[in-house]
């Protein structure tokens, strides 16, 4: 293969998400495959925490929707944020259908003291899905309040209130000073 004609996957590190998404919108399966590989783990981790056992099915649905809707991504904000918003909406749809209730046995923190992990799992299980999602995005995943608000489709002030309420409930459940 000539030097100038390397496959897209060989240049993937140098290709930004916006370019890949435009290529996917034009029907380039390889470009979308690269996007999935880049963003699959964070999307699945987030859904695993909010949806439990149904996370893999919801993630699959979210990526299929992202493929179908690739032409709608306008490049405003991060591609990962756009995917997370699709995943959240898929979770809400699944929940309305009655199949996702969250899984309190799903590990919240994989690499911490086992006793603390159990306490965290119980505390997160007691949160409503919206509060759990806000806490995971803002405090667990490091998203800004603005990005988390966009993902969860909430006004910024509402997201801040929801995240603060979740943090307060978690602190109370863990015996910390709220």
Backbone bond lengths (Angstrom), bond angles and torsions (degrees), N, CA, C in turn:
res aa  C-N    CA-C-N  psi(-1)  N-CA   C-N-CA  omega(-1)  CA-C   N-CA-C  phi
1 X - - - 1.448 - - 1.523 107.76 -
2 X 1.332 118.55 131.70 1.457 121.19 179.09 1.531 110.89 -59.73
3 X 1.324 115.45 151.69 1.465 120.99 -175.81 1.515 111.95 -58.10
4 X 1.303 119.27 -41.26 1.460 122.48 -176.83 1.511 114.20 -74.10
5 X 1.320 118.00 -6.95 1.459 120.40 -174.65 1.515 112.17 -114.81
6 X 1.311 117.27 39.83 1.462 119.74 177.57 1.524 109.25 -64.53
7 X 1.303 115.04 151.11 1.461 120.58 178.14 1.512 109.90 -65.19
8 X 1.330 116.01 154.65 1.452 121.99 179.49 1.516 111.40 -56.51
9 X 1.337 117.87 -40.90 1.459 121.12 -178.30 1.525 111.97 -63.24
10 X 1.339 117.60 -26.93 1.453 120.63 178.26 1.519 111.97 -76.39
11 X 1.324 117.28 -20.82 1.457 121.93 178.81 1.523 111.56 -105.59
12 X 1.319 118.82 9.38 1.457 122.92 -170.20 1.518 113.63 -57.80
13 X 1.316 118.00 -37.11 1.455 119.16 -178.66 1.519 111.79 -62.68
14 X 1.315 116.57 -31.44 1.460 120.61 -178.13 1.528 111.99 -89.09
15 X 1.303 118.19 -6.22 1.452 122.13 -177.39 1.521 109.33 -97.15
16 X 1.329 116.40 125.52 1.460 119.04 -178.34 1.531 111.29 -80.70
17 X 1.314 115.24 163.87 1.461 121.13 -176.65 1.527 112.38 -60.86
18 X 1.340 117.14 -37.54 1.464 119.53 -178.94 1.527 110.90 -62.79
19 X 1.331 116.64 -43.70 1.469 120.07 178.99 1.524 110.95 -64.88
20 X 1.312 115.74 -42.09 1.465 119.76 178.64 1.524 110.92 -63.62
21 X 1.307 117.04 -40.55 1.463 120.00 -179.53 1.526 110.67 -66.77
22 X 1.331 117.26 -40.02 1.473 119.17 176.13 1.530 110.43 -61.23
23 X 1.331 115.82 -41.40 1.467 119.18 178.52 1.531 110.45 -65.16
24 X 1.336 116.78 -40.38 1.468 120.44 178.17 1.524 110.48 -63.91
25 X 1.332 116.80 -39.83 1.465 120.69 179.08 1.528 111.06 -62.47
26 X 1.337 115.76 -28.16 1.458 120.54 177.71 1.532 111.87 -84.65
27 X 1.345 116.63 2.42 1.457 120.61 176.14 1.512 115.01 101.24
28 X 1.315 118.70 9.07 1.457 122.31 -178.40 1.529 109.66 -80.07
29 X 1.323 116.30 102.49 1.463 122.43 -177.92 1.521 111.14 -65.61
30 X 1.318 117.43 -37.08 1.461 120.77 -179.76 1.526 111.09 -62.40
31 X 1.333 117.15 -41.04 1.465 120.73 178.38 1.527 110.35 -62.31
32 X 1.330 116.78 -43.16 1.462 119.11 179.89 1.520 111.30 -67.94
33 X 1.307 117.29 -35.52 1.472 121.44 176.89 1.527 110.11 -59.79
34 X 1.313 116.85 -41.51 1.468 120.50 177.92 1.527 110.00 -63.66
35 X 1.326 117.44 -42.99 1.470 120.94 177.94 1.527 111.14 -60.59
36 X 1.324 116.67 -43.35 1.459 120.30 179.22 1.525 110.03 -61.66
37 X 1.319 116.85 -47.25 1.471 119.99 179.78 1.519 111.55 -59.96
38 X 1.326 117.33 -38.20 1.457 121.52 -179.81 1.522 113.12 -67.13
39 X 1.313 116.71 -36.40 1.465 120.44 -168.33 1.524 114.62 -116.64
40 X 1.306 117.24 -0.91 1.458 120.44 -175.45 1.528 112.39 -62.39
41 X 1.315 117.93 -47.77 1.462 120.74 -175.56 1.536 112.41 -60.07
42 X 1.342 120.25 -50.14 1.470 118.58 179.46 1.530 113.01 -62.38
43 X 1.328 116.88 -38.71 1.472 119.80 179.11 1.526 110.08 -64.67
44 X 1.321 117.28 -46.72 1.468 120.59 179.63 1.531 111.62 -65.95
45 X 1.328 118.06 -38.16 1.470 120.22 177.56 1.520 111.17 -62.84
46 X 1.318 116.40 -45.43 1.464 120.66 178.53 1.525 110.34 -60.43
47 X 1.321 116.52 -49.67 1.464 119.53 -178.96 1.525 111.60 -65.69
48 X 1.326 116.97 -34.63 1.462 119.47 177.11 1.507 112.09 -60.07
49 X 1.323 115.54 -34.80 1.465 119.68 -179.52 1.516 113.09 -78.18
50 X 1.334 117.50 -32.06 1.462 118.35 -179.23 1.512 113.28 -95.92
51 X 1.335 118.04 -26.99 1.460 120.18 -173.30 1.522 114.07 -112.01
52 X 1.317 118.38 -15.65 1.459 120.28 178.56 1.513 112.83 68.39
53 X 1.313 116.04 -129.67 1.466 122.44 -172.64 1.523 114.35 -62.52
54 X 1.310 117.95 -22.60 1.460 120.14 -178.30 1.525 112.42 -90.68
55 X 1.328 117.54 3.81 1.468 121.78 -174.46 1.524 113.01 -57.72
56 X 1.316 118.41 -43.57 1.463 120.09 -177.61 1.526 111.56 -63.97
57 X 1.323 117.11 -41.25 1.461 120.10 177.94 1.522 111.01 -65.12
58 X 1.325 116.69 -41.61 1.464 120.38 -179.89 1.525 110.14 -67.51
59 X 1.333 117.33 -40.03 1.465 120.51 177.87 1.522 110.23 -61.18
60 X 1.324 116.61 -43.98 1.469 120.43 178.15 1.526 110.40 -58.98
61 X 1.329 116.20 -44.88 1.459 120.71 178.43 1.534 110.41 -61.73
62 X 1.328 117.01 -41.68 1.467 121.23 -179.30 1.530 111.31 -63.69
63 X 1.320 117.18 -43.26 1.464 119.26 179.94 1.529 111.47 -68.88
64 X 1.327 117.15 -34.88 1.469 119.13 175.69 1.532 110.46 -64.51
65 X 1.327 116.38 -41.09 1.469 119.53 177.56 1.523 110.39 -65.35
66 X 1.327 117.26 -40.33 1.462 120.38 178.88 1.530 110.28 -61.54
67 X 1.325 117.16 -39.13 1.470 121.22 177.14 1.522 110.28 -62.63
68 X 1.337 115.84 -48.79 1.469 120.50 -178.61 1.525 112.12 -65.67
69 X 1.333 116.95 -31.61 1.464 121.61 -174.92 1.535 112.66 -103.02
70 X 1.312 118.47 13.01 1.471 121.38 -175.91 1.529 111.93 -53.60
71 X 1.300 117.68 -35.43 1.460 121.09 179.81 1.519 113.54 -68.43
72 X 1.326 117.54 -14.67 1.464 120.98 -179.66 1.526 113.22 -88.16
73 X 1.337 117.00 -13.72 1.465 119.69 179.24 1.522 108.01 -70.55
74 X 1.329 116.59 122.20 1.463 121.99 -174.27 1.526 113.28 -97.78
75 X 1.334 117.31 -0.99 1.451 119.28 -179.85 1.517 113.53 81.35
76 X 1.321 117.08 8.34 1.465 121.45 177.20 1.518 107.53 -87.80
77 X 1.306 117.46 120.49 1.460 120.14 -175.00 1.513 109.58 78.50
78 X 1.311 115.67 -177.64 1.459 119.73 -176.78 1.528 111.38 -81.94
79 X 1.308 115.02 150.93 1.461 120.04 175.67 1.522 109.96 -62.92
80 X 1.347 116.45 -39.51 1.466 120.11 178.74 1.533 110.46 -60.06
81 X 1.314 116.97 -42.00 1.465 120.16 176.98 1.515 112.13 -60.97
82 X 1.335 116.14 -40.57 1.460 121.12 177.30 1.521 110.30 -62.04
83 X 1.337 116.38 -43.98 1.469 120.55 177.41 1.528 111.79 -63.02
84 X 1.328 115.89 -42.14 1.468 119.60 -179.69 1.530 110.40 -62.96
85 X 1.316 116.73 -36.70 1.466 119.71 177.89 1.527 110.34 -65.27
86 X 1.315 116.60 -42.67 1.473 120.02 176.38 1.528 109.44 -60.97
87 X 1.339 116.88 -44.25 1.470 120.94 -179.78 1.526 110.60 -61.32
88 X 1.324 117.29 -43.11 1.471 120.88 179.00 1.524 110.37 -61.71
89 X 1.321 116.94 -43.99 1.466 119.62 179.66 1.528 111.30 -65.83
90 X 1.314 116.68 -36.98 1.472 119.61 175.57 1.521 110.37 -64.05
91 X 1.335 117.18 -40.04 1.462 120.82 176.63 1.523 110.06 -60.64
92 X 1.342 117.39 -46.64 1.463 120.39 -179.62 1.527 111.24 -61.81
93 X 1.321 116.69 -40.66 1.475 120.04 178.12 1.522 110.44 -64.06
94 X 1.320 116.05 -43.35 1.460 120.50 179.29 1.532 110.18 -62.72
95 X 1.307 115.70 -41.50 1.467 120.41 179.79 1.531 111.18 -64.23
96 X 1.340 116.38 -40.54 1.472 119.84 177.76 1.528 110.85 -63.23
97 X 1.334 115.62 -32.98 1.474 119.22 176.71 1.523 110.79 -73.98
98 X 1.320 116.84 -12.65 1.454 120.63 174.21 1.506 116.32 93.70
99 X 1.335 118.79 10.02 1.455 117.78 -175.91 1.521 113.97 -101.08
100 X 1.325 119.41 -12.26 1.474 120.41 -179.27 1.511 109.63 -114.60
101 X 1.295 115.89 121.50 1.459 120.08 178.02 1.511 111.46 -121.77
102 X 1.309 117.94 0.74 1.469 120.48 -174.86 1.516 108.19 83.33
103 X 1.283 116.11 153.71 1.452 120.82 -177.28 1.516 109.43 -124.70
104 X 1.330 117.93 103.35 1.454 119.43 -178.60 1.515 113.65 -65.65
105 X 1.322 118.44 -13.52 1.459 120.63 178.68 1.524 112.22 -88.41
106 X 1.324 117.24 -5.19 1.475 121.23 179.55 1.519 109.48 -70.29
107 X 1.310 118.68 128.37 1.461 120.04 -179.80 1.521 112.13 -59.39
108 X 1.316 116.08 133.01 1.450 121.84 177.46 1.513 109.91 -89.60
109 X 1.299 116.70 -47.48 1.459 121.48 -179.69 1.518 107.91 -125.71
110 X 1.292 116.27 110.74 1.455 120.94 -174.04 1.526 113.06 -71.27
111 X 1.329 117.83 -31.15 1.456 120.98 -169.26 1.525 112.21 -116.17
112 X 1.309 117.16 45.96 1.455 118.68 177.36 1.530 108.74 -130.87
113 X 1.304 114.74 174.89 1.454 121.71 179.14 1.536 109.40 -51.86
114 X 1.337 118.62 132.93 1.468 120.88 -177.28 1.532 113.52 -57.42
115 X 1.319 117.76 -37.07 1.463 119.45 178.66 1.525 111.13 -67.01
116 X 1.315 116.13 -43.18 1.459 120.12 177.48 1.520 110.57 -63.78
117 X 1.332 116.75 -39.79 1.461 120.21 179.27 1.522 110.85 -60.97
118 X 1.325 117.28 -42.91 1.474 119.97 177.97 1.521 110.88 -62.48
119 X 1.327 116.24 -42.55 1.467 119.84 178.11 1.527 110.95 -62.33
120 X 1.329 116.22 -42.13 1.466 120.32 178.32 1.528 111.49 -64.07
121 X 1.315 116.02 -43.06 1.464 119.46 179.45 1.523 111.08 -60.82
122 X 1.322 115.93 -43.83 1.475 119.39 178.09 1.519 111.09 -64.01
123 X 1.332 116.24 -43.40 1.465 120.21 -179.47 1.531 110.99 -63.08
124 X 1.331 117.16 -44.01 1.461 120.09 178.36 1.521 111.53 -66.63
125 X 1.317 117.95 -36.23 1.466 121.15 179.79 1.525 111.52 -63.79
126 X 1.319 116.55 -27.65 1.467 120.37 -179.91 1.525 113.07 -80.13
127 X 1.320 117.47 -13.62 1.465 120.60 178.81 1.523 110.41 -79.78
128 X 1.316 115.52 148.33 1.463 120.46 171.81 1.530 108.02 -67.25
129 X 1.324 118.62 154.66 1.469 120.23 -176.80 1.533 114.27 -53.74
130 X 1.326 117.73 -40.37 1.469 119.80 -179.06 1.520 110.97 -66.06
131 X 1.346 117.36 -41.50 1.462 121.21 177.98 1.529 110.36 -66.88
132 X 1.328 116.09 -40.86 1.460 120.54 178.60 1.531 110.08 -61.69
133 X 1.326 116.68 -45.24 1.464 120.61 179.90 1.528 111.11 -63.36
134 X 1.325 117.33 -43.43 1.465 120.24 179.70 1.524 110.78 -62.86
135 X 1.323 117.24 -43.27 1.466 120.50 179.41 1.521 111.07 -64.81
136 X 1.311 116.96 -42.44 1.468 120.33 -179.97 1.524 110.56 -63.60
137 X 1.331 116.46 -46.65 1.464 119.67 -178.15 1.524 112.05 -66.05
138 X 1.337 116.84 -47.68 1.472 120.44 -173.88 1.521 113.23 -79.18
139 X 1.312 117.05 -43.29 1.462 119.90 -172.96 1.525 112.84 -101.84
140 X 1.315 117.27 -28.93 1.458 119.66 -178.64 1.516 113.65 -93.39
141 X 1.326 117.23 -38.85 1.456 121.64 -176.00 1.526 112.97 -100.86
142 X 1.330 117.20 -12.87 1.462 120.76 176.88 1.520 115.83 80.58
143 X 1.333 118.26 17.12 1.461 120.75 176.65 1.526 108.63 -70.08
144 X 1.314 117.62 147.88 1.467 121.14 174.32 1.527 108.23 -70.30
145 X 1.330 115.84 161.92 1.461 118.74 176.99 1.537 110.71 -60.22
146 X 1.320 116.56 -38.60 1.463 120.24 179.46 1.519 112.13 -63.02
147 X 1.330 116.36 -44.86 1.467 119.80 179.19 1.528 110.86 -66.62
148 X 1.326 116.78 -42.57 1.468 120.13 179.05 1.521 110.69 -63.02
149 X 1.328 116.75 -38.55 1.472 120.61 177.56 1.526 110.16 -61.58
150 X 1.328 116.84 -42.24 1.471 120.10 179.12 1.523 110.80 -65.88
151 X 1.323 117.19 -42.38 1.465 120.71 -179.76 1.519 110.89 -61.91
152 X 1.326 116.06 -45.17 1.466 120.43 -176.74 1.527 112.56 -86.77
153 X 1.333 116.67 0.12 1.464 122.33 179.14 1.524 111.40 57.52
154 X 1.334 115.22 49.13 1.458 122.36 179.14 1.521 109.24 -123.02
155 X 1.326 117.44 150.26 1.463 118.53 170.52 1.532 108.96 -62.03
156 X 1.327 116.57 150.43 1.458 121.39 -176.20 1.528 111.66 -56.42
157 X 1.308 117.58 -44.96 1.470 120.59 -179.85 1.522 112.03 -61.85
158 X 1.315 116.18 -39.37 1.461 120.57 178.62 1.522 110.16 -65.68
159 X 1.325 116.37 -44.50 1.465 119.46 178.79 1.521 110.42 -60.10
160 X 1.323 117.53 -43.73 1.465 120.28 179.56 1.523 110.75 -60.67
161 X 1.321 117.29 -40.74 1.469 121.27 178.24 1.526 111.00 -65.94
162 X 1.320 116.15 -44.36 1.465 120.84 179.98 1.531 110.40 -63.09
163 X 1.333 116.78 -44.79 1.472 120.80 179.87 1.530 110.87 -64.95
164 X 1.328 116.75 -41.13 1.465 119.70 178.98 1.525 110.88 -65.48
165 X 1.326 116.33 -40.68 1.470 120.36 177.73 1.528 110.21 -63.42
166 X 1.315 116.93 -42.01 1.466 120.84 178.65 1.527 109.94 -63.41
167 X 1.324 117.23 -45.28 1.467 120.38 179.68 1.534 110.54 -61.61
168 X 1.324 116.97 -40.81 1.465 121.11 178.57 1.531 110.78 -63.35
169 X 1.350 116.33 -45.40 1.464 120.14 179.70 1.528 111.35 -64.96
170 X 1.320 117.03 -39.29 1.462 120.49 177.64 1.528 110.76 -65.23
171 X 1.316 116.49 -42.78 1.462 119.84 179.40 1.528 111.29 -62.66
172 X 1.323 116.00 -42.25 1.475 119.33 177.72 1.520 110.78 -63.40
173 X 1.317 116.39 -43.70 1.466 120.33 -177.72 1.525 111.23 -66.48
174 X 1.331 117.19 -30.02 1.451 120.55 -179.52 1.523 112.43 -93.30
175 X 1.325 116.39 2.73 1.464 120.14 176.53 1.514 113.68 75.73
176 X 1.337 115.96 17.10 1.465 119.66 177.97 1.517 108.82 -92.17
177 X 1.314 115.30 164.75 1.445 119.95 177.75 1.517 108.88 -75.08
178 X 1.315 117.10 122.49 1.462 121.93 -178.20 1.482 108.46 -79.56
